[in-house]
Amino acid sequence: MRKTGVEIRIDRDRCMGSGNCVFWAPDTFSLDDDGQSAVISNAVADLDKIMLAVQGCPVQAISVMSAGDGLTVQPL
């Protein structure tokens, strides 16, 4: 996946605010005032950490999309 054109989304209806994403990728995620995950930066500094956050989400609320090739990555 290219490092440009990446969009990270959080399904707020699924998010339970576990904070796993913040643990794995603190430069990308934070918890907002409602206790739910929020994307603070779509800049991909470390794609491996972001993918660990995707895989570590207990409710599979995070998706990563690459605009260049239409690829969508979600945990299984």
C-alpha positions in Angstrom: 0.0 0.0 0.0 1.3 3.4 -0.8 1.9 5.9 1.9 0.1 8.7 0.1 -3.6 8.9 -0.4 -4.4 6.9 2.7 -7.6 7.5 4.5 -8.3 6.1 8.0 -11.9 5.8 9.2 -13.5 4.9 12.4 -17.0 3.5 12.6 -18.3 5.5 15.7 -21.3 3.2 15.9 -19.0 0.3 16.6 -16.3 2.0 18.6 -16.3 1.2 22.3 -13.4 3.3 23.3 -11.0 0.6 24.4 -8.0 2.7 23.5 -6.1 -0.1 21.8 -5.6 2.1 18.7 -4.2 4.9 20.8 -1.8 2.4 22.4 -0.5 1.1 19.0 -0.5 4.3 17.0 -0.6 7.4 19.3 0.4 9.7 16.5 -2.7 8.7 14.5 -5.4 8.1 17.1 -6.7 9.7 20.3 -9.8 9.3 22.4 -12.2 12.2 22.1 -14.4 13.8 24.8 -17.0 11.1 24.3 -14.4 8.4 25.0 -14.4 7.2 21.4 -11.5 6.9 19.1 -10.7 9.7 16.7 -8.2 10.1 13.9 -5.9 12.9 14.7 -3.8 12.5 11.6 -4.2 10.7 8.2 -0.5 11.2 7.6 1.1 7.8 7.6 4.2 8.0 9.6 4.3 4.2 10.4 1.9 2.1 8.5 2.9 -1.0 10.5 1.7 0.7 13.7 -1.6 1.7 12.1 -2.2 -1.8 10.9 -1.5 -3.1 14.4 -4.2 -0.7 15.6 -6.6 -2.0 13.0 -6.0 -5.6 14.0 -6.1 -4.7 17.7 -9.5 -3.1 17.6 -11.8 -5.4 19.5 -14.9 -4.3 17.6 -13.3 -3.9 14.2 -14.2 -0.2 14.0 -11.1 0.9 12.0 -10.7 0.8 8.3 -7.8 2.0 6.1 -8.3 3.0 2.5 -5.9 3.8 -0.2 -7.4 6.3 -2.7 -4.9 5.4 -5.4 -5.9 1.8 -5.9 -9.2 1.6 -4.2 -7.9 -0.9 -1.6 -9.7 -1.2 1.7 -8.1 -2.9 4.6 -10.1 -4.1 7.5 -9.4 -6.8 10.1 -10.8 -10.3 9.6 
